[in-house]
Amino acid sequence: MTTTTHLLRTRRFLPLFVTQLLGAFNDNLFKNAMVLFVVFNVYNSEQAEARFSGLATALFIVPFVALSAISGQLADMRDKARIIRIVKTCEIGIMTVGAAGLLLAWKGIEVHALAIPLMLIALFSMGIHSTFFGPIKYAILPQHLHAEEVLAGTGLVEAGTYLAILAGTIVAGYISAPAAAIGVIVVALIGFFAGQRVPPAPPEMPDVPLALPLLRPFLRRPRGLLRTLGMVPVTVADQAVSLYRLVHSTTRHPRVFLAIAAISFFWAVGAILFVQFPPLAKNVLGCSKEVASLFLVVFSVGIAIGSMSINRMLKGAVSARYAPACVVGTGLFVVAFHFVCAAWPVPSQRGLLTLGLFLRAPLAVPLVGTLLGIAITGGMFIVPLYAFLTTVVEKCEAARTIAANNIVNSAAMLIGSVLAMVLTSMGVSIVDQLLFTGLLCFISALLGWRLYRAELAHHGEQEHHTFDEMG
């Protein structure tokens, strides 16, 4: 833990850590405050609520798939600290729009015509914000930290992100819409000032023009301005090809491909679990929404614990050595979670169990314990793989490698969410879906084992991509 506490006292790491912490908190504070307010105060139809929730999720994830290619390019070819400052400046404007939507909805002013569209625009824009910040928060670490500090820094970033998600989710459920509107602007301002303290992180490759995606009808006029800014306008179709080439050029290397594949399977499993938690709590366990929130709290805390624990086990070395065993543990805990849920007694009293009644139930401790085990082993699995991606490639290529990873991860999460809905529509019970989720963990274990074998075979080597062909 010496390395960890040392990093938290250095300017090389602390401003970045605070900036990403506040960004993740604000994402989840706004997103959850918006969804909870609209679902509980605007709509009275389950179908309308489901459509809104699905639309909100899609709007936030779509930028990760569509723009990760250019965000990785940008991070590798421009000063990362400067990009952070630009992104955090934009966050203030985005949160101002979102806050206006929240306040209009709270006042009942043009709720459907203006308030909800404003909030959805802000949510989509925050997805763009996170897409451009995502590659930087990992790729900047090898530039600012020593080799033996990268794993500890990655673990802190990962743990901080999950704790921020947890805090944002909890706070959103307990504060009013006006308080949330004020809160997101205040947090954006603090994040802006923290971002100003991040040390410069200049590009470690030659300065080349960026390929900026634009619709063809708008290509003529801005060409001169874009070239002045060091950008080259391309069509959306060209950018789609560029996105494909980014993923292809990254994943053609065995170690990078296996790391991204293992991470993506993990996030697909995570997406299915998160989709299952609320209906599981209500329909299988007969519990209230506070219990569903407890599941999310336990999951987030467990991920944070696992993220910090693996650094001590590996003693600062970046390795996939424990990845197979950790994700096998995740699968076994998921199976155990399934059996505990299957054995859960049907409540005899009317109404849903409160948090207090749930905690006094005979099987509450093993239920929470197995869920905590899922999260801890998951955190221990995921952190070394993220550190692996930023250290197995040249520093000048790290951001685009993370961007390619984000594209595949986002697609995997969408597939996982859709798969959970398909299984439900096919009549597969939620408890039985847990068994299926556990089986997917063993696929990640196989990928992790193959990754460790590739790591041993290519120890000390770095992968070299051919990103210049993306143009």
C-alpha positions as CSV (number, residue, x, y, z in Angstrom):
1,M,0.0,0.0,0.0
2,T,3.1,2.3,0.2
3,T,3.0,2.9,-3.5
4,T,-0.7,3.7,-3.4
5,T,-0.5,6.2,-0.6
6,H,2.5,7.8,-2.2
7,L,0.7,8.3,-5.5
8,L,-2.2,10.0,-3.8
9,R,0.3,12.7,-2.6
10,T,1.8,13.5,-5.9
11,R,0.8,15.9,-8.6
12,R,1.7,13.3,-11.2
13,F,-1.4,11.4,-10.1
14,L,-3.7,13.1,-7.7
15,P,-5.3,15.8,-10.0
16,L,-6.0,13.1,-12.7
17,F,-7.5,10.8,-10.0
18,V,-9.7,13.6,-8.6
19,T,-10.8,14.7,-12.1
20,Q,-11.8,11.2,-13.2
21,L,-13.5,10.5,-9.8
22,L,-15.7,13.6,-10.1
23,G,-16.5,12.8,-13.8
24,A,-17.7,9.3,-13.0
25,F,-19.7,10.7,-10.0
26,N,-21.4,13.4,-12.1
27,D,-22.2,10.9,-14.9
28,N,-24.1,8.7,-12.5
29,L,-25.6,11.5,-10.4
30,F,-27.2,13.1,-13.4
31,K,-28.2,9.9,-15.2
32,N,-29.8,8.3,-12.2
33,A,-31.4,11.5,-11.0
34,M,-32.9,12.0,-14.4
35,V,-34.2,8.4,-14.9
36,L,-35.6,8.2,-11.3
37,F,-37.4,11.5,-11.6
38,V,-38.9,10.8,-15.0
39,V,-39.9,7.2,-14.2
40,F,-41.4,8.0,-10.8
41,N,-42.9,11.5,-11.5
42,V,-43.6,11.8,-15.2
43,Y,-44.7,8.4,-16.6
44,N,-47.4,6.1,-15.3
45,S,-47.0,3.4,-17.9
46,E,-44.6,0.5,-17.5
47,Q,-44.1,0.5,-21.3
48,A,-43.3,4.2,-21.4
49,E,-40.9,3.8,-18.5
50,A,-39.1,0.9,-20.1
51,R,-38.8,2.8,-23.4
52,F,-37.4,5.8,-21.6
53,S,-34.9,3.8,-19.6
54,G,-33.8,1.9,-22.7
55,L,-33.4,5.1,-24.7
56,A,-31.4,6.7,-22.0
57,T,-29.1,3.7,-21.8
58,A,-28.6,3.6,-25.6
59,L,-27.9,7.4,-25.8
60,F,-25.2,7.1,-23.2
61,I,-23.5,4.1,-24.8
62,V,-23.7,4.9,-28.5
63,P,-20.9,7.5,-28.4
64,F,-18.5,4.9,-27.0
65,V,-19.0,2.8,-30.1
66,A,-19.2,5.6,-32.6
67,L,-16.5,8.0,-31.4
68,S,-13.9,5.8,-29.6
69,A,-11.7,5.6,-32.7
70,I,-11.2,9.3,-33.0
71,S,-11.0,9.8,-29.2
72,G,-8.1,7.3,-29.2
73,Q,-6.5,9.0,-32.2
74,L,-6.8,12.4,-30.5
75,A,-5.3,11.2,-27.2
76,D,-2.3,9.7,-28.9
77,M,-1.6,12.6,-31.2
78,R,-2.3,15.6,-28.9
79,D,-1.4,16.6,-25.4
80,K,-3.6,14.5,-23.1
81,A,-3.7,17.1,-20.3
82,R,-4.9,19.8,-22.8
83,I,-7.7,17.4,-23.9
84,I,-8.7,16.9,-20.3
85,R,-9.1,20.6,-19.8
86,I,-11.2,21.0,-23.0
87,V,-13.4,18.1,-22.0
88,K,-13.9,19.4,-18.5
89,T,-14.8,22.8,-19.8
90,C,-17.5,21.2,-22.0
91,E,-18.8,19.3,-19.0
92,I,-19.9,22.6,-17.4
93,G,-22.0,23.5,-20.4
94,I,-23.4,20.0,-20.7
95,M,-24.5,19.9,-17.0
96,T,-26.0,23.4,-17.3
97,V,-28.3,22.1,-20.1
98,G,-29.1,19.0,-18.1
99,A,-29.8,21.0,-15.0
100,A,-32.1,23.2,-16.9
101,G,-34.0,20.1,-18.1
102,L,-34.3,18.8,-14.5
103,L,-35.6,22.1,-13.2
104,L,-38.1,22.5,-16.0
105,A,-39.4,19.0,-15.4
106,W,-39.6,19.6,-11.6
107,K,-41.6,22.7,-12.3
108,G,-43.8,20.9,-14.8
109,I,-42.9,23.3,-17.6
110,E,-43.0,21.8,-21.1
111,V,-42.0,18.5,-19.7
112,H,-42.3,16.4,-22.8
113,A,-41.6,19.1,-25.4
114,L,-38.6,20.7,-23.8
115,A,-37.5,19.3,-20.4
116,I,-37.0,15.6,-21.3
117,P,-35.3,16.4,-24.7
118,L,-32.9,18.7,-22.8
119,M,-32.0,16.0,-20.3
120,L,-31.5,13.4,-23.1
121,I,-29.3,15.8,-25.0
122,A,-27.2,16.3,-21.9
123,L,-27.0,12.6,-21.3
124,F,-25.9,11.9,-24.9
125,S,-23.3,14.7,-24.5
126,M,-22.0,13.2,-21.3
127,G,-21.6,9.9,-23.2
128,I,-19.4,11.9,-25.7
129,H,-17.6,13.5,-22.7
130,S,-16.8,10.1,-21.2
131,T,-15.8,8.6,-24.6
132,F,-13.1,11.2,-25.0
133,F,-11.9,11.1,-21.4
134,G,-11.9,7.3,-21.2
135,P,-8.8,6.5,-23.2
136,I,-6.8,9.3,-21.5
137,K,-7.4,8.2,-17.9
138,Y,-5.5,5.0,-18.5
139,A,-3.1,5.9,-21.3
140,I,-1.7,8.9,-19.4
141,L,-0.5,6.8,-16.5
142,P,2.6,5.2,-18.2
143,Q,3.7,8.8,-19.1
144,H,3.3,10.2,-15.6
145,L,4.1,7.2,-13.4
146,H,7.2,4.9,-13.1
147,A,6.9,1.4,-14.4
148,E,6.4,-0.1,-10.9
149,E,3.7,2.4,-10.2
150,V,1.4,1.8,-13.2
151,L,-0.5,-1.2,-11.7
152,A,-1.1,0.7,-8.5
153,G,-2.3,3.8,-10.4
154,T,-4.6,1.7,-12.6
155,G,-6.0,0.0,-9.5
156,L,-6.7,3.4,-7.9
157,V,-8.3,4.7,-11.0
158,E,-10.5,1.6,-11.3
159,A,-11.4,1.6,-7.6
160,G,-12.1,5.3,-7.6
161,T,-14.3,5.0,-10.7
162,Y,-16.5,2.3,-9.0
163,L,-16.7,4.2,-5.7
164,A,-17.7,7.3,-7.7
165,I,-20.4,5.3,-9.6
166,L,-21.6,4.0,-6.2
167,A,-21.7,7.4,-4.6
168,G,-23.5,9.0,-7.6
169,T,-26.1,6.3,-7.7
170,I,-26.8,6.5,-3.9
171,V,-26.9,10.3,-3.9
172,A,-29.2,10.5,-6.9
173,G,-31.7,8.3,-5.1
174,Y,-32.0,10.5,-2.0
175,I,-31.8,14.1,-3.2
176,S,-34.5,16.2,-4.9
177,A,-34.4,17.3,-8.6
178,P,-33.4,20.9,-7.8
179,A,-30.6,19.7,-5.5
180,A,-29.4,17.3,-8.3
181,A,-29.5,20.2,-10.8
182,I,-27.3,22.4,-8.6
183,G,-25.0,19.4,-7.7
184,V,-24.1,18.4,-11.2
185,I,-23.0,22.0,-12.0
186,V,-21.0,22.3,-8.8
187,V,-19.2,19.0,-9.4
188,A,-18.5,20.0,-13.0
189,L,-16.9,23.2,-11.8
190,I,-14.7,21.4,-9.2
191,G,-13.7,18.8,-11.9
192,F,-12.7,21.7,-14.2
193,F,-10.4,23.2,-11.6
194,A,-8.9,19.7,-10.8
195,G,-8.3,19.2,-14.5
196,Q,-6.2,22.4,-14.7
197,R,-3.7,20.8,-12.3
198,V,-2.9,17.7,-14.4
199,P,0.7,17.9,-15.7
200,P,1.3,18.1,-19.4
201,A,1.4,14.8,-21.3
202,P,2.6,15.6,-24.8
203,P,2.2,13.1,-27.6
204,E,5.0,10.6,-28.1
205,M,4.5,10.3,-31.9
206,P,4.8,12.7,-34.8
207,D,2.0,15.3,-35.2
208,V,-0.3,14.2,-38.0
209,P,-3.7,15.5,-39.1
210,L,-6.7,13.9,-37.4
211,A,-9.6,12.3,-39.4
212,L,-12.7,14.2,-38.2
213,P,-16.0,12.6,-39.2
214,L,-18.5,14.9,-40.8
215,L,-21.6,14.3,-42.9
216,R,-20.9,14.8,-46.6
217,P,-23.2,17.8,-47.2
218,F,-21.3,19.8,-44.6
219,L,-17.8,19.0,-45.9
220,R,-17.2,22.0,-48.2
221,R,-17.2,25.1,-46.0
222,P,-15.3,23.8,-42.9
223,R,-12.4,22.2,-44.8
224,G,-10.0,25.2,-44.5
225,L,-10.8,25.8,-40.8
226,L,-10.4,22.1,-40.0
227,R,-7.0,21.9,-41.8
228,T,-5.9,25.0,-39.9
229,L,-6.8,23.1,-36.7
230,G,-4.8,20.1,-37.8
231,M,-7.9,18.0,-38.8
232,V,-9.0,16.4,-42.0
233,P,-12.7,16.1,-42.7
234,V,-13.9,12.6,-43.7
235,T,-17.3,11.1,-44.4
236,V,-19.2,9.1,-41.7
237,A,-18.7,6.0,-43.9
238,D,-14.9,6.7,-43.9
239,Q,-15.0,7.0,-40.1
240,A,-16.8,3.7,-39.8
241,V,-14.0,2.1,-41.9
242,S,-11.5,3.9,-39.6
243,L,-13.3,2.5,-36.5
244,Y,-13.1,-1.1,-38.0
245,R,-9.4,-0.6,-38.8
246,L,-8.7,0.6,-35.3
247,V,-10.2,-2.5,-33.7
248,H,-8.7,-4.8,-36.3
249,S,-5.2,-3.3,-36.2
250,T,-5.3,-3.6,-32.4
251,T,-6.8,-7.0,-31.9
252,R,-4.6,-8.7,-34.6
253,H,-1.9,-9.0,-31.9
254,P,-2.6,-12.1,-29.7
255,R,-1.9,-10.6,-26.3
256,V,-4.0,-7.5,-27.0
257,F,-6.8,-9.4,-28.6
258,L,-7.0,-11.9,-25.7
259,A,-6.9,-9.1,-23.1
260,I,-9.7,-7.2,-24.9
261,A,-11.8,-10.4,-25.4
262,A,-11.5,-11.4,-21.7
263,I,-12.4,-7.9,-20.5
264,S,-15.4,-7.8,-22.9
265,F,-16.7,-11.1,-21.8
266,F,-16.5,-9.8,-18.2
267,W,-18.5,-6.7,-19.0
268,A,-21.1,-8.8,-20.9
269,V,-21.5,-10.8,-17.7
270,G,-21.6,-7.6,-15.6
271,A,-24.3,-6.1,-17.9
272,I,-26.5,-9.2,-17.5
273,L,-26.1,-9.1,-13.7
274,F,-27.0,-5.4,-13.5
275,V,-30.1,-6.0,-15.7
276,Q,-31.1,-8.9,-13.4
277,F,-30.6,-7.2,-10.0
278,P,-33.9,-5.1,-9.8
279,P,-36.3,-7.8,-11.0
280,L,-34.4,-10.4,-8.9
281,A,-34.8,-8.3,-5.8
282,K,-38.5,-7.7,-6.5
283,N,-39.8,-10.9,-8.0
284,V,-37.5,-13.7,-6.6
285,L,-36.6,-12.3,-3.2
286,G,-39.7,-10.2,-2.7
287,C,-37.7,-7.2,-1.6
288,S,-38.0,-3.5,-2.0
289,K,-35.9,-1.2,-4.3
290,E,-33.7,-0.4,-1.3
291,V,-32.5,-4.0,-1.4
292,A,-31.8,-3.7,-5.1
293,S,-29.7,-0.6,-4.3
294,L,-27.9,-2.6,-1.6
295,F,-26.9,-5.2,-4.3
296,L,-25.4,-2.4,-6.4
297,V,-23.6,-1.0,-3.4
298,V,-22.1,-4.4,-2.5
299,F,-21.1,-5.0,-6.1
300,S,-19.3,-1.6,-6.4
301,V,-17.6,-1.9,-3.0
302,G,-16.5,-5.5,-3.9
303,I,-15.0,-4.3,-7.3
304,A,-13.1,-1.6,-5.4
305,I,-11.7,-4.1,-2.9
306,G,-10.6,-6.5,-5.6
307,S,-9.0,-3.7,-7.6
308,M,-6.8,-2.8,-4.6
309,S,-6.1,-6.4,-3.5
310,I,-4.6,-7.6,-6.7
311,N,-1.9,-4.9,-6.6
312,R,-0.6,-6.4,-3.4
313,M,-0.8,-9.9,-4.7
314,L,1.2,-9.0,-7.9
315,K,3.5,-6.7,-5.9
316,G,3.4,-4.0,-8.6
317,A,4.0,-6.3,-11.6
318,V,1.7,-6.1,-14.6
319,S,0.7,-9.7,-15.3
320,A,-2.3,-11.9,-16.1
321,R,-1.0,-14.6,-13.8
322,Y,-4.0,-14.7,-11.5
323,A,-6.6,-13.8,-14.1
324,P,-7.9,-17.3,-14.9
325,A,-8.2,-18.3,-11.2
326,C,-10.0,-15.0,-10.3
327,V,-12.6,-15.3,-13.0
328,V,-13.2,-19.0,-12.2
329,G,-13.9,-17.7,-8.7
330,T,-16.3,-15.2,-10.1
331,G,-18.2,-18.0,-12.0
332,L,-18.3,-20.2,-8.9
333,F,-19.7,-17.3,-6.8
334,V,-22.3,-16.7,-9.4
335,V,-23.4,-20.3,-9.3
336,A,-23.5,-20.1,-5.5
337,F,-25.5,-17.0,-5.7
338,H,-27.9,-18.9,-8.0
339,F,-28.4,-21.7,-5.4
340,V,-29.0,-19.2,-2.6
341,C,-31.6,-17.3,-4.6
342,A,-33.3,-20.6,-5.6
343,A,-33.5,-21.6,-1.9
344,W,-34.8,-18.2,-0.8
345,P,-38.2,-18.7,0.9
346,V,-41.3,-17.0,-0.5
347,P,-42.2,-14.2,1.9
348,S,-45.3,-15.0,3.9
349,Q,-46.3,-11.4,4.7
350,R,-47.9,-9.0,2.2
351,G,-45.8,-6.4,0.5
352,L,-42.1,-6.2,-0.2
353,L,-39.4,-6.8,2.4
354,T,-37.8,-3.6,3.7
355,L,-34.0,-3.4,3.9
356,G,-34.2,-4.2,7.7
357,L,-36.4,-7.3,7.2
358,F,-34.1,-8.5,4.4
359,L,-31.0,-8.2,6.5
360,R,-32.7,-10.3,9.3
361,A,-33.6,-13.1,6.8
362,P,-31.8,-16.4,7.4
363,L,-30.2,-16.5,3.9
364,A,-29.3,-12.8,3.8
365,V,-25.7,-13.3,4.9
366,P,-24.8,-16.0,2.3
367,L,-26.7,-14.0,-0.4
368,V,-24.7,-10.8,0.3
369,G,-21.5,-12.8,0.8
370,T,-21.7,-14.6,-2.6
371,L,-22.5,-11.3,-4.3
372,L,-19.5,-9.7,-2.6
373,G,-17.4,-12.6,-3.7
374,I,-18.5,-12.1,-7.3
375,A,-17.5,-8.5,-7.2
376,I,-14.1,-8.9,-5.4
377,T,-12.9,-11.7,-7.8
378,G,-14.2,-9.6,-10.7
379,G,-12.2,-6.6,-9.6
380,M,-9.1,-8.8,-9.2
381,F,-9.6,-10.1,-12.7
382,I,-10.2,-6.8,-14.5
383,V,-7.5,-4.4,-13.2
384,P,-4.4,-6.3,-14.4
385,L,-5.9,-6.6,-17.8
386,Y,-6.4,-2.8,-18.1
387,A,-2.8,-2.3,-17.0
388,F,-1.7,-4.9,-19.4
389,L,-3.3,-3.0,-22.3
390,T,-1.4,0.2,-21.5
391,T,2.0,-1.4,-21.0
392,V,2.2,-4.1,-23.6
393,V,2.1,-1.5,-26.4
394,E,4.2,1.6,-27.1
395,K,3.2,4.6,-25.0
396,C,2.3,6.5,-28.1
397,E,-0.3,3.8,-29.0
398,A,-1.8,3.2,-25.5
399,A,-4.8,5.6,-25.9
400,R,-6.0,4.1,-29.1
401,T,-5.6,0.6,-27.7
402,I,-7.8,1.6,-24.8
403,A,-10.2,3.2,-27.3
404,A,-10.4,-0.1,-29.3
405,N,-11.0,-1.9,-26.0
406,N,-13.8,0.6,-25.2
407,I,-15.5,-0.1,-28.5
408,V,-15.5,-3.8,-28.0
409,N,-16.5,-3.5,-24.3
410,S,-19.5,-1.2,-25.2
411,A,-20.7,-3.6,-27.9
412,A,-20.3,-6.5,-25.4
413,M,-22.4,-4.7,-22.8
414,L,-25.1,-3.9,-25.3
415,I,-25.1,-7.6,-26.3
416,G,-25.3,-8.7,-22.7
417,S,-28.2,-6.4,-21.9
418,V,-30.1,-7.6,-25.0
419,L,-29.3,-11.2,-24.2
420,A,-30.8,-10.8,-20.8
421,M,-34.0,-9.4,-22.3
422,V,-34.2,-12.2,-24.9
423,L,-33.8,-14.9,-22.3
424,T,-36.6,-13.3,-20.2
425,S,-38.9,-13.1,-23.3
426,M,-38.1,-16.8,-23.9
427,G,-39.4,-17.7,-20.4
428,V,-36.0,-18.4,-18.8
429,S,-36.4,-17.5,-15.2
430,I,-34.0,-14.9,-13.6
431,V,-32.6,-17.5,-11.3
432,D,-31.7,-19.8,-14.2
433,Q,-30.2,-16.9,-16.1
434,L,-27.7,-16.7,-13.2
435,L,-26.4,-20.2,-14.1
436,F,-26.0,-19.1,-17.7
437,T,-24.0,-16.0,-16.5
438,G,-21.8,-18.3,-14.5
439,L,-20.9,-20.4,-17.5
440,L,-19.9,-17.2,-19.4
441,C,-17.3,-16.6,-16.7
442,F,-15.5,-19.8,-17.6
443,I,-15.1,-18.5,-21.2
444,S,-13.3,-15.4,-19.7
445,A,-11.2,-17.8,-17.7
446,L,-10.1,-19.7,-20.8
447,L,-9.2,-16.4,-22.5
448,G,-7.3,-15.3,-19.4
449,W,-5.4,-18.6,-19.3
450,R,-4.5,-18.2,-23.0
451,L,-3.4,-14.6,-22.3
452,Y,-1.1,-15.7,-19.5
453,R,0.5,-18.3,-21.8
454,A,1.0,-15.6,-24.5
455,E,2.5,-13.3,-21.8
456,L,5.0,-15.9,-20.9
457,A,5.9,-16.6,-24.5
458,H,6.5,-12.9,-25.3
459,H,7.8,-11.6,-22.0
460,G,9.3,-8.1,-22.2
461,E,8.2,-7.6,-25.8
462,Q,5.9,-4.7,-26.9
463,E,3.3,-4.9,-29.6
464,H,3.5,-2.5,-32.6
465,H,0.4,-1.4,-34.4
466,T,0.0,0.1,-37.8
467,F,-2.5,2.9,-36.9
468,D,-1.2,5.2,-39.7
469,E,-3.2,3.2,-42.2
470,M,-6.4,4.4,-40.6
471,G,-6.0,7.9,-42.1
